[in-house]
Amino acid sequence: MGIDSSSFSSISNRYEGRFVRHRDYNNSLIIYDKKSDDSRNAQSQAATTDQKEVQLQHDLEEEEPVPYVVLVQGPPKVGKSMLIKSLVKFFTMHHLDNVRGPITVVSGKHRRLQFVECPNDVNGMIDAAKYADLVLFCIDASYGFEMETFEFFNLLQVHGFPNVIGVLSHLDKIKCDGQLKVTKQRLSRQFRNEIYGGAELFYLSRLDNGMYMDDEIHNLAMFISVMKFNPLSWQTAHPYVLVDHFEDVTSPERVQIDNTCDRNIVMYGYLRGSNFKRGTKVHIAGAGDFPVYGITSLADPCSLPIAAKMKGVNDKERLFYAPMSGLWGLLYDKDAEYVDELNDNDEVTRSEIEGFRAGTYLKLEVHDVPFEMTKNIDPNCPILVGGISLEDENVGYMQARLKRHSWHRKLLKTRDPIIVSAGWRRYQTRPIYAQEDGGNRLHRIDSTPEHTDCLAMFWGPLAPPDTGFVAVHNLAGNKAAFRISAMGVILDFTQAAEIVAKILKKCNQVGTPLQTFKKTAPIKDMFTSDLEIDWLKGAAIQTARARGNVEKAAKKKLVSELIRKGDQRREGIASCSFQHKISLCDKVFMRVWKQVSELKDSGDCTGQGMESVGELKDSLNKVDPARRQQTITQRRGVVFAEKKKNTGNRICKEYQCKRRPKECKELSEKEREFMLECRRRLRECKELSKKEREFSEPKGGWGKLNYIRIGH
């Protein structure tokens, strides 16, 4: 049913400014208002804009994720600096002239990376293993694995194992395609078996205009940009700062008066781990513990794109931040302070209550630092500043389970100094090694076992149980065959000497007889008092001729008759019995267990460390003072023993095959004749055992080869 023309004018008048959309199934008009639709669109657009602003403001209020530390590790001249330059150029389109200190770049909308080149000295490697979130192991494919890779791998095992990626460089030195394929397969297999199972491996073939190939860097960079970082328990439980900028703010007049005076320094860096509260002491690696004189939150020098957009900062200027490499996002003055788009009072109140949150860019001021720190600072070795709690400030005795590294050539001797790295600290101590001897008694040993673990007791800054630690012999610049001496874990700690009191050492007490009788003799110089004799009553003693026992303290009347007055003491002479009469020239021995002395000697290791007894003796040797020094200047390669292929058992003259020689087509004519001769000799030999005389058909049939020994 349609609409006639007469009714159309009335409809148009009634619905002026409106439109007919369509007819429904009843042929009715669906009419809507254009003005109301425009208003609805405007409201919807306004709501969408408000929602975007709220979401953007919500993103800003959320904590910006702290930049992940990507550590590039490898031996010298393996391409570490070139790899960092190529990655920075990929992310920022900027070219770095040199790589010094941490380099922060924006790798995505919600992620920042901080590249650090790992130094090859022991101090730098120990500190780098504590703050790394991702490790790129650079390996020279033309040379193979080197000791630096495995030394750092052991450090990662102790201080928490982050994500690991292998990078093979210098592939262009391998000219043969077949050899290149075999080398890749061999190194990939060894890397996954010896370093980290299931790890990703990337290949860098050659350089193009001074950089690695774009497609190879693209694959590596994109993998790093999307990979998941697993937080480490020690890092998330403690606040720490990786310093990317360092200033000496000591008064010039004070330095002019005394050039060796303690210095006041200012350090900048991102706060990582947990919140940092005011009043917390910090440990500067290699320098010691210091109170924080002043702490201030600064504007982020390398903000994420969303935060930079809201703060009105040019994104191109905030792509990366490398102050030690000469590329600055902001210049900081020691008197300047930068605070958030938040209220000053709110910021102060929040920092007082919950501390500075992780991800904040901080300015730390520390006073009275030794001048050697500012004198010997190296931009290639970043400074690690770790927050310590009240419990970490205490020192005491610690009991640990320790095992000497199998690659370390020398055994570790008791009371020889070692450098221990536990928590943020590294310090030098002189441990005592012991083994459990049944019950609660611990037997002191002179050196660590060769293939098993042992207990170690030492004095130092307390670390909680289950904390891993690593021990090195010294921090000298010369490279030994393998610099990691031992690894272990803390079992218990206390400030009292209870742990040391359990350690007993076996020693011999020696005495001489005053006079000999038939089967008894008074023994002198073995005990210090009659009370000690009563305590050791019944103890076993022996001489070169006989064995015996301690009976009791000798009578004073007998002692006064045997010795003259005033010559010797009258106490400590024991009456002992023997199997038979002994001689006056015999030495009497008694094995006893004695407690070891206390070991309160440790300290922060700022130099190369103390020398052991053997090294001190070598220094006094005028003929060859460096006899025991293991100085290696060339590259330290690692050779793996490849598994030999099983070629099967070979037939020799001493073995006989239980297989019919006529049916064996693989054997030659001489081998078949030899096997027939062996069968004949086997039947004729009457002195063979029953098992050897048996020559029946095996259960599995004649198709199996079995060998038995032939007796002659």
Phi, psi and omega in degrees: 000122186266185180248127180279166185291334181291324181277346184293323180294319179295323179294317181295326178290320182293323185248044178291137182081004180241166184229150176271119182282304180191178177254144178275190185290342175269012181062032178265155181277134173257112188241134177228162185265126181291322180294317179294327178292321177296320179293322178296320178297318179296319178295320179295317178296319179296321179294322179295318178297317178296321180295320178295318179295320179294318180295319179294319178294324177294321177296324179289323181291333176292152180292129176290133180296137182291147178300135178281136182275118176256109184263126178258113186241148178169167178293171178297148175060039178251353176104027181291310181297321179295324178294318178295317178299319180293320179291320178295320178294325179294318184279328190240349184062025176247151181253127178267131176282320178216158181250110180219120177076183179292142180234114184262130179227156174266116183260351180188186183292328183232024183214139173234150180236148178233108183273135179223132175271124184284126175289162183259001173278161187296318180300312181295323179292322179295315179292321182295327179293344183269336183245001183284135172260334178212135181243125173259107179278110178271127184232129176283107184293332180284344181247321182109191181287148179232167188296326181302325180296315183282331174297314180290328177298320178292326176294322178295324180298328183277315188265016180103130187262108178279188175292147186228135175227136177264140180230118178263122181244175178058036176287341181289345178284344178267107188278322184283130180295320179296318178293325178297318179294317179295321179296317178299315180295318182293313181292324177296317179295316180293323180295318181285331179280319188262330185259294187206115181290134180079010181286151177280147181229131179240154186240134175241108190278304187207176181261148177225110184058043177080003179230163175290162184301140185298318183293324179290317177293325179299315180297316180293316182294319179293325177294319179293326185290335185247356184288158181264132180260127179268124180291143178266144187297318182292320182292320182287340183268350184226141174281143177204158183228129171265109189288125176252356178206141188221136179223143174259112185250024178293146180298130180300326178296322179293321179290326181292326178289314181223110183289339182258020181286160176294147188250158171253126186235158175234131181236143181239146176171168179281138176279128180238167179081230181267180180291149180252115181265152178294143182093354179283133175281158180235153174247118176269119185301124179088354182240322179127192181265139181216145170283151180272119181285320180207144179221134184220139174272133183245167175294142182294120181285348180219073186285160172290159184302321181294313181295320180294326180293318180290327183275002177073033181252140180294126182297325183294329180281345183250023181288325179206164185214115182218080185293323181287341176266005176091010180242111187248141169271322178220147174260125184259136173256146184295337181264355183272151178225138180236131183235173179289170167293004175272172181282144181299316182295319179296320180295316180295316180297317181294319179292328178290325184277302186255356181082179178282131185281153178298138184101350179283140176274117190250156171241113183253130177244125182233137181250161174059048175269139179303141184294339178299332180294315179286333181285319186257016181293138181238119180299337179282351177243094182299149180272132178255124179243116182246137176282138181240144179271179180294326179291328181287346181280344183281154175237154181179196180270143177229140175250128185224158172257123190232146176223129177292138180292136184294340179273349178282130190285325187260150171282148178271123183266150178298136179070008170278139185289139173227160178254120185254135174244109179223127184068221177280341190269156164224126187216166182252137181211170182236095187280163172244127182262142183211164176228150179289131184240034181085137181069215180265003183274136178246127183269119177290135179242155184283332181209166180291147175298160186281324186232000181235172179269172180208177176266145179228132177243129180209164181254134180177184176300131187290140175234144182295156177302156182069015174274126178282151177215161179230146182238136175235158184283312178205174182247026182293157181288335180289143184264123173276180180299317176210124192270347178275117184275314185202163175225155182192188180218143179285130179260316185203161177210155178198156176270349176268171183269031182292321183293318182290329182295337179282343183275125179238142176245143181272127180217164181254129171261128187248136176221169179230147180284140173282320179203151181247138173247201184296300178230015178228161178197138172281130185248132179247168176065014179255328182237158181262338182205166176291332178295321177295325178294316178297325180290327181258025180296131182089359180293147182280137176229164180203157173233184177290343184256323188208169175248159181198193182218155175279127182264296184194176175287138181294148180292146182294327179296318179292322181293318181293332176285331185273330182239154178277153182293136177086348181280313184223165178287156184264347179260161178084014176256122186253145173266119186238150178249148182228170179293322176208178186294139179251173182257159179292337180273000180285148172259134182255127183245144174221125179272126182227162175254126181238150177286146179280160179283161179293155185233060179272072177214108176200165179183161177298134183266105180258340179251215180276346179101164179289160178265150177282175181296320179296322178291325176294322177294322179293326179293334177274352180280111184286337183286309183218086185290342181250041186292323185260000181288134181252080181263123181235119181263336181277176181291143183256094182277158178241126181247125178264142177277110179288143179289130180284141179287141180280106182273000181088166180281141180260149179278125177232178186290342183269358184236150181238137182265132177274050180227140180297116186294331182289333182270353180273108183274341182283339184277150177279176182293321179294322179293322178293321177295321178297319181291325175295321178294322178295321178296318181296315180294329180292321180289325183280340182283121182262349184266005180282159178287170181298320181294324180284333179283338179292128177218046180270174181291130180294160182295325181282001182096173182284355182283350182262144178260122175230148185239138175229153184277140181259128176267146181242000000 
